[in-house]
Amino acid sequence: MSHSYVSNLMHCTFSTKDRYPLIDSQLESELWPYIGGIARRNRMKALVIGGTFDHLHALLSLPSTMSFAKAVQLIKGGSSKWVHEKFPKYSKFEWQEGYGAFSVSASQVKRTIAYIENQKEHHRKRTFQEEFIKLLDKHRVDYDLLYVFR
């Protein structure tokens, strides 16, 4: 084969450091599009970005040459730097160190997009911590509850 053909769809989620509620509507309205721009500049496709005041979800399509760890590094580092430069009032803004990453099959793209788009409604009933544990369980990721949120 002369070309590589890859479907590498990843649903990722990560929160602000210590889950501080720093992403208000003003920041969100500019941060989600900015993160989409980081993805485009690095040959990723952000199919959807959403979240709430303390965390982000994104469905990303990664190029065959990029690891997921590199994708998250680019997104977190670039967006955090931009927030500090553009919005001095968010001087405490930081992303947490870790993240959740879950592979998504092509047949589940629409469902995953709907899930991410519905974050505000979803979090009227469930905290980020509850949601994250549910995602880990759904995707059969091993974890020790003592260390998930430290």
N, C-alpha and C positions, 0 to 999 in steps of 0.2 A: 504494500500500500504506500502510495507516495505522500499522503497527508494523514494527519491525526484528526480523528473525529471523536469529540468528547462531550458528554453531558455530565457536568459537575455542578449540580444544584445543591446549595447549602442554605439551610435556615439557621441563622445565628442570632444569638441574643446575649446582651451584656448590659450591666447596669452602671449607673453613676457610682463613684466610690462611696462606699457605705450606704448606698441607695439614697443619697440625699436627693430631695425633690427639686432639682435645679432646672429641669426642662419645662419651662412654662410655655404658653402658646406662642409668645414672641420668638423665643429661641427655637422652638420646634419648627416654626414656619420657615426658618432659614437653614436650620441644621440638617433636616432630612434632605432637602435638595443639594446642599453642599456635600453631604456624604455620597449622594448619587453621582455628583461630579467627580469625587475622588475615585469612585468605582470606574467611571468612564475613562478617566485619564490613565487608569492602570489596566485597561482591557478587560475589566469585569463588567457584568451587567447587573444592576440593582433592579430586580423585577418589582420589588416593593420595599419600602422602608416605613416603619411605624413604631409606635410605642406610647409611653406615657411619661409622666413627670420624673420617673426615676430609672427608666430603662428603654432600650431600643431592641427592635426585631428587624431583621432584614432577610430577604430571600435573594441570594446572590448566585449568579452563574459565573463560574471561574474559568479562566483560560487553562488549557492543558499544562501550561508551564508554571502555574502559580500554586503554591501550597495554601491551604486555608489559613495557617498561622501567619503567613505573609500578608494575606488579604486583610485579616483583622488588624495586624500591626499598622498597615497603611491607613485603614479607616480610622482606627482609634487615635493614632498619632497625629494624622493630618487634621482631623476634626477638632481634637482638643487644642492643638496649636492655633487653629483658626478662631475658635471660640475666645481664647485668651487675647488674641490680637484685635478682634472685631468688637468684643463685648467686655470691656473692663469690669462691668458690674458682676460678671460671672467668674471672678478670680478664683473661686473655690472649685470650679468645674474640673472634674477628672472622671475618667472611666475607670471601672474596677479593673484589676489585673487580669482576671480570668474571663472566660466566656463559655457559652454552650454552642455546640455546632452539631447539626443534625442533617444527614443527607435526605434529600427529597427526590422521589421518583417523578418522572414526567407526568404520570397519571395523578399526582397529588399537588401539582402546581396551583391549580385554581383554588383548591381547598386551603392551601397554605397562604396564598395571597389573601383570601377572605379572612382567615384567622388573624393575620397581621394587620389588616385594615380595620379590624373590629377590636383593637386593643383597648380603647377607652371604655367601651361598653363591657368588655370582658373583665376589666379590672375594677368594676363596681362591685364584683362578687368575689374576686380572688386577688390575693397579693402576688407580687412578683415571686416571692419565695415559694408560695404554693404552686404557682404556675411552673416555675423552673423544676421543682421536684416532679411534677406531673410529666413534664417533657422528658426528663431523665428516665422515668419509669416507662413511659410510652416507647421510648427508643432503646430500652433495655441497657442503659448505661449504668455500670457499677459505680457506686459512690458510698461514702461514709457520711452520714448526715451531720456528724460532728464537725466535718471540715468543709462542707459545701459553701457555707456563707461566712467563713472566717477571713 
